[in-house]
Amino acid sequence: MKPALSVIFFTVSSGAGLGLAVWLLVMQLTGQVDASQRLFWLAFVLAAVLVTAGLISSTLHLANPRNAWRAFARFRTSWLSREGVLAVALYPVAALHAWLSVQQADAARITGLLLIGLSLSTVVCTAMIYACLKAVPRWRTWHTPVSYLLYALAAGGLIWTALCAVAGAPVSGAGLAMWLAACAALVKLLFFAKFSQRVHATLNQALAVPETAPPGRMQGKVRLLDAGHSQGTFLTDEFGFVLARSRARTLRLTMFLLTLPVPLVLLMVGSAGQGGLVPLAAAAMCFLGGVLLERWLFFAQAEHVVRLYHGQQRV
């Protein structure tokens, strides 16, 4: 599938912002930070900026942005609608939480727990927009929501460690952030292993027509007689994106390097230097760069079954 840069940026930016929000709220609820500290407001504002930038970016992919409001009308049946409603609900709850954190710390615990639930639910809804699609077998798997959650939390953790250095506070959470990054890398390895060995979909499977069935039911091997066009179409351009295997291997390797060993080394350097800002910030940036690559591959290697109807057999 042709990668849309606006959607890629949206999933990475909003995911990192929501992950950072979870880290901030957990630290606040455990008494490691409060509204009287500079670190609290740095993390609060940056999380809001990342989430907002991601949401604005998501509208750039719409053919008619003026119809974006319609995405909120199908909460009961659409993961996209659920994501939109939850994302918008974050803002008033976050504003109330910020006010309570200053005025009434005890009451802020309730809004803090609610915000954690909203943040994690929004990330899951974003992932399920893709994981629910039967037409894209590579997305319809447990790996999708799990990897989205892990990458969001790991990105938030690494940004949190960098903000600790900016605010002059003790660096915390670096170890847990790298464990989350390692778990995300493991899930991605399992994903790549699964789809490198599987049998590719056929026209029969795409049309739900069995090759053998009881008498009286539709059956038989389906084959394409004619693609119906002699040149490329919108569907072949959007859903027929082909990524060379050699290039895919290079991008995968780069992705794994940027999301695990490179941030780990930079965190070790930063810790050895009593929380040096430059290596900690570089670790967070490298990880975000790796997640951008992961998300680009996520879309570029998505093989939509509509390809089968246009003569592209490998799905």
Secondary structure, DSSP 8 states (H G I E B T S, - for coil): ----HHHHHHHHHHHHHHHHHHHHHHHHHTTS--TTSHHHHHHHHHHHHHHHHHHHHHHTT-SSGGGGGGGGS-TTT-HHHHHHHHHHHHHHHHHHHHHHHHH-HHHHHHHHHHHHHHHHHHHHHHHHHHHT-TT-TTTSSTHHHHHHHHHHHHHHHHHHHHHHHHHT----SHHHHHHHHHHHHHHHHHHHHHHHHS----HHHHHT--SS--TTS--S----S--S-SS--HHHHHH-----HHHHHHHHHHHHHHHTHHHHHHHHHHHHTTS-HHHHHHHHHHHHHHHHHHHHHHHHT---GGGGGGT----
